[in-house]
Amino acid sequence: MAQIEDTFNSKFDYPYVFLNDEPFTNHFKSTVASLTKARVLFGLLNSTMWGYPDFIDQEYAAECRKSMTELGIPYASSESYRHMCRFQSGFFFRHPLLDEFDYYWRLEPYVDYYCQIDYDVFRFMRDNKKKYGFTIAYKEHIETVPTLWKTVMSFLDEYPDIAKQLPSRNESLINFVTNDDGQSYNTCHFWSNFEVGDLSLWRSEAYLKLFEYLDRSGGFFYERWGDAPVHSIAAAILLKKSEFHFFNDIGYRHTSYTHCPVGDAFRIRCSCDPNNNFDFNMELSCYPNYKAALHPHYKRIFDKLMPVADHQD
């Protein structure tokens, strides 16, 4: 929060919203409120937003967690991680404290922001008709989402009225998430620990019906569906490619992966090392897939693009 204040929000004073499944302590509230001049709102999650729905077989879910743990899958044994992924996928935007807002910026602990951001990110999104912004595109562990793609495709089959309203394949970013014309999921997703988005995307009838369908399938608990692949697949299908934005100018780190803007113009505003840039990780980064899906002619010169630095969106 201190880094966000230093790099961005001290200039714009956007409110912060903290949500938790347990009441925040007064000490926590006073500490975080002291870090900003902006409003700070604190909300509590109910059991619908954070908990097991009544259609989930909890004994079977426990067996699934045990089997995934034996396979060494990340967060395989964690119940709270699954509740978090389900909450971020289907409920954060429905909390009453967010009713007054049209856009959001998701903030996470244990991250770093490296660049001064001198423009209003939310105004940029609105003025340029962008609905989803990201900094890092990554590959998911397919063991966590083995049936996610099939379930999304089944939803589209069962809801032809929604399928007919979707952007065409050429207009959408669907080729970011599939390499074989929709036969399978290529595991690419936008890392949702950084998201700047238009809340109307998740509040739309199409997404709400999709989430309900996914939720009822049980994949958040019987597998380990992350909110990042859920959001990414949904956005790739529901939005036009022109509605995405790669925030190249926002230097960002989460765990061991960093997006650091390259180019001399960024050195005066960014403290990160441009040589340490996850975009150029050919094994794990899906940034090249994003560029190829955004501009089809890039696919023909895919190998020539990387690791050459692409300075602009």
Secondary structure, DSSP 8 states (H G I E B T S, - for coil): -HHHHHHTGGGT---EEEEESS---HHHHHHHHTT-SS-EEEEE--TTTSS--TTS-HHHHHHHHHHHHHTT-TTTT-HHHHHHHHHHHHTGGGSGGGTT-SEEEE--SSEEE-B---S-HHHHHHHTT--EEES-EEE--GGG-TTHHHHHHHHHHH-HHHHTTS--TTTB-GGGT-SSTTSS---EEE-TTSEEEEHHHHHSHHHHHHHHHHHHHTHHHHS---HHHHHHHHHHHHSBGGGEEE-TTS-EEETTEEE---SGGGTTTB-S-TTS-GGG-TTTB-HHHHHHHHSGGGGGGHHHHSSS-----
